[in-house]
């Protein structure tokens, strides 16, 4: 996904499963930029420096049998 500096992005991962354990199958969001890769979250907790930026929000909605993970990235700058 490519977004402009002033845009907000929402990434969503949804799936259906009869059984699912977040502890056995942790969902991890990763940011890749050129050759650098960073882990954004561990389960529902944001890792640094993403937590301090206050632009990222990881959510988990366990509506069995449908599970939805989302990562919202908000823009803090507006370029006109």
C-alpha positions, 0 to 999 in steps of 0.5 A: 500500500502506498499513501501520501504523507497527509493520508490515513491508512487502514489495513485489515485482515479478516478470516473465518475459523472454527477454532482460533487462539491468539496465543497460539497464532499471534498476529504481527503487523510489520512495516517494511521500508526499503531494506528495513523491516520493523515489527509494529505490534505484539498481539494487541500491544504496539511496540516502540517507536510506534507506540510513542508516535500515537499514530498507530492503533491495532485492534482485534475483534473476535466474533467467532467464527469470524476474526478481524485484525486491523491496523489504523495509521493516522496522519499527523501532518497535512501538506497542501 
